[in-house]
Amino acid sequence: MLHDILMILLGLVVGLVIGFLVAKKFMQKYLKKNPPINEKMIETMMTSMGRKPSQKQVRQVMQQMNKFM
């Protein structure tokens, strides 16, 4: 009885760990292929707000975005 419960718990823990690792790998691959924001998006956003950004400003914003990711 106790042996069965321990085997079920062990199976659940192993399944959770494997599931977490597979999901983490999948998300890393997805984000590498489809980055959430790029320099062109930042430039478009700043232009739509009425300012013409320099390349230096765009790079600074990208560095700030990457720091928080």
PAZAPA-4460 file (N, C-alpha, C; in steps of 0.05 Angstrom, whole numbers, plus 32768, in hexadecimal, padded with zeros to 4 digits):
% residues 69
    n_x    n_y    n_z   ca_x   ca_y   ca_z    c_x    c_y    c_z   seq   type   mol
   8011   7FE8   8000   8000   8000   8000   8011   8019   8000     1      M     A
   8024   801B   8013   8036   8032   8015   8048   8033   7FFC     2      L     A
   8051   801C   7FF4   8062   801A   7FDC   8054   8025   7FC4     3      H     A
   803B   801F   7FC0   802B   8028   7FA9   8029   8047   7FAA     4      D     A
   8023   8052   7FC1   8020   806F   7FC3   803B   807D   7FBD     5      I     A
   8051   8072   7FC7   806B   807D   7FC1   8072   807C   7FA4     6      L     A
   806B   8066   7F97   8070   8064   7F7A   805F   8078   7F6A     7      M     A
   8047   807D   7F72   8036   8090   7F64   8041   80AC   7F68     8      I     A
   8049   80B3   7F81   8055   80CD   7F86   806F   80D1   7F76     9      L     A
   807F   80BC   7F76   8098   80BE   7F67   8093   80C2   7F49    10      L     A
   807F   80B4   7F3E   8078   80B7   7F22   806E   80D3   7F1C    11      G     A
   805E   80DF   7F2F   8054   80FA   7F2B   806B   810E   7F2B    12      L     A
   807E   810B   7F3E   8094   811E   7F40   80A6   811C   7F27    13      V     A
   80AC   8104   7F1E   80BC   8100   7F06   80AE   810C   7EEE    14      V     A
   8094   8107   7EEC   8084   8112   7ED6   8083   8131   7ED6    15      G     A
   8081   813C   7EED   8081   815A   7EEF   809C   8165   7EE7    16      L     A
   80B2   8159   7EF0   80CC   8163   7EE9   80D1   8161   7ECB    17      V     A
   80CB   814A   7EC0   80CE   8146   7EA3   80BD   815A   7E93    18      I     A
   80A4   815D   7E9C   8092   8170   7E8E   809C   818C   7E90    19      G     A
   80A6   8194   7EA7   80B1   81AF   7EAA   80C9   81B4   7E97    20      F     A
   80DB   81A0   7E96   80F3   81A3   7E85   80EB   81A4   7E67    21      L     A
   80D8   8194   7E5F   80CF   8194   7E43   80C2   81AF   7E3C    22      V     A
   80B1   81B9   7E4E   80A3   81D2   7E49   80B7   81E9   7E49    23      A     A
   80CB   81E9   7E5A   80DF   81FE   7E5B   80EF   81FE   7E40    24      K     A
   80F7   81E7   7E37   8106   81E5   7E1E   80F5   81EE   7E06    25      K     A
   80DB   81E7   7E06   80C9   81EF   7DF1   80C6   820D   7DF0    26      F     A
   80C3   821A   7E08   80BF   8237   7E09   80D8   8246   7E01    27      M     A
   80F0   823C   7E09   8108   8248   7E01   810B   8248   7DE2    28      Q     A
   8105   8231   7DD6   8107   822E   7DB9   80F3   8241   7DAC    29      K     A
   80DA   8242   7DB6   80C6   8253   7DAB   80CD   8271   7DAC    30      Y     A
   80D8   827A   7DC3   80DF   8296   7DC7   80F8   829D   7DB6    31      L     A
   8109   828A   7DB1   8120   828F   7DA0   8117   8293   7D83    32      K     A
   8104   8282   7D7B   80F9   8284   7D60   80E7   829C   7D5C    33      K     A
   80D7   82A3   7D70   80C4   82B9   7D6F   80C9   82CC   7D86    34      N     A
   80DD   82DE   7D84   80E2   82F0   7D9A   80CA   8302   7D9F    35      P     A
   80C5   8308   7DB9   80AD   8318   7DBF   80AE   8335   7DB5    36      P     A
   80C6   8340   7DB2   80C8   835C   7DA8   80E3   835F   7D9B    37      I     A
   80E4   836F   7D86   80FE   8373   7D78   8102   8391   7D74    38      N     A
   8118   8399   7D68   811F   83B5   7D65   810B   83C3   7D53    39      E     A
   8102   83B5   7D3E   80EF   83C2   7D2C   80D5   83C8   7D3A    40      K     A
   80CB   83B7   7D4C   80B3   83BC   7D5B   80B7   83D4   7D6D    41      M     A
   80CE   83D7   7D7A   80D3   83ED   7D8C   80D4   8407   7D7C    42      I     A
   80E1   8407   7D65   80E2   841E   7D54   80C6   8427   7D4A    43      E     A
   80B6   8414   7D43   809A   841A   7D3A   808A   8425   7D51    44      T     A
   808D   841A   7D69   807F   8424   7D80   8087   8441   7D87    45      M     A
   80A1   8446   7D87   80AA   8461   7D8D   80A1   8475   7D77    46      M     A
   80A1   846D   7D5E   8098   847E   7D49   807A   8484   7D4B    47      T     A
   806B   8470   7D53   804E   8474   7D56   8048   8487   7D6D    48      S     A
   805B   8489   7D80   8057   849C   7D96   8060   84B8   7D8F    49      M     A
   8069   84BC   7D76   8070   84D7   7D6D   808D   84DE   7D6F    50      G     A
   809F   84CB   7D73   80BB   84D1   7D74   80CA   84BF   7D60    51      R     A
   80DE   84CB   7D54   80F0   84BB   7D42   8108   84B2   7D53    52      K     A
   8109   8498   7D5A   811E   848F   7D6B   8138   848B   7D5B    53      P     A
   814E   8490   7D69   8168   848A   7D5D   816E   846C   7D62    54      S     A
   8182   8462   7D54   8189   8446   7D57   8194   8441   7D74    55      Q     A
   81A1   8455   7D7F   81AB   8453   7D9B   8194   844F   7DAE    56      K     A
   817F   845F   7DAB   8167   845D   7DBD   815A   8442   7DBA    57      Q     A
   8158   8438   7DA1   814C   841E   7D9D   815C   8408   7DAA    58      V     A
   8177   8409   7DA8   8188   83F5   7DB5   8186   83F7   7DD3    59      R     A
   8183   840F   7DDE   8181   8412   7DFB   8167   8405   7E05    60      Q     A
   8151   8409   7DF6   8138   83FD   7DFE   813A   83DE   7DFC    61      V     A
   8146   83D4   7DE7   814A   83B7   7DE4   815A   83AC   7DFB    62      M     A
   816F   83BA   7E03   817F   83B0   7E1A   816E   83AF   7E33    63      Q     A
   815E   83C3   7E37   814C   83C3   7E4F   8138   83AC   7E4E    64      Q     A
   812D   83A7   7E36   811A   8391   7E33   8128   8376   7E39    65      M     A
   8140   8373   7E2E   814E   835A   7E32   8157   8356   7E4E    66      N     A
   815B   836C   7E5D   8163   8369   7E79   814D   835D   7E89    67      K     A
   8134   8363   7E83   811D   835A   7E92   8113   833F   7E89    68      F     A
   811E   8334   7E73   8114   831A   7E6A   8126   8304   7E73    69      M     A
***
